[in-house]
């Protein structure tokens, strides 16, 4: 759902992703030690509830969940989700440290957490050529450590402002598609220039710290 949202920016996809994430936390999260069990708390009673973290040909559920928690946190501004991701990381850190090559998807999530990773909000008319051009510039470059949101300006109160409340204040400049490039919630000055937007995403950051 997150990949689909960033592909077509249909906010309904983001809502489904958030709903699934809430269900996952409610039924699979280990409140005591962190991380996710393989089985739900309302499922069949088992002798033990195991957790899986090894990434083989198929990534483990915990590794993908950590990456999703981080991305949802950056999209919505819900800091609790990033705190959960940090707890998940700590829960498995000893084993990952001994064999990092067996936990490659988790390391992808860790790289996103350490950063620099960006939140990019495009404020503009969703049907306008300049908005489409700005989004196309983001989609045609390899920029893995980012999340992208569209704040449609043709709507007075678009649904994205309910799911990501900080976007209600991010409006277009002079009715042009406007990019807000943010690093962990701190935004640079908005720009209507595509090259300037891409420059902000490629700038060296010296303040990135481990979570």
QUIKATA-V203166 format. One record per run of one state. SS is the DSSP state (a for helix, b for strand, c for the rest). FROM is the first residue (numbers start at 1). TO is the last residue. If there is no record, write none. Layout:
# QUIKATA-V203166
SS | FROM | TO
SS | FROM | TO
This chain:
# QUIKATA-V203166
c | 1 | 1
a | 2 | 8
c | 9 | 10
a | 11 | 28
b | 29 | 29
c | 30 | 35
b | 36 | 36
c | 37 | 60
a | 61 | 76
c | 77 | 78
a | 79 | 98
c | 99 | 99
a | 100 | 102
c | 103 | 103
a | 104 | 114
c | 115 | 117
b | 118 | 124
c | 125 | 128
a | 129 | 139
c | 140 | 145
b | 146 | 152
c | 153 | 159
a | 160 | 163
c | 164 | 164
a | 165 | 169
c | 170 | 172
b | 173 | 173
c | 174 | 175
b | 176 | 176
c | 177 | 177
b | 178 | 183
c | 184 | 185
b | 186 | 187
c | 188 | 190
b | 191 | 191
c | 192 | 193
a | 194 | 202
c | 203 | 211
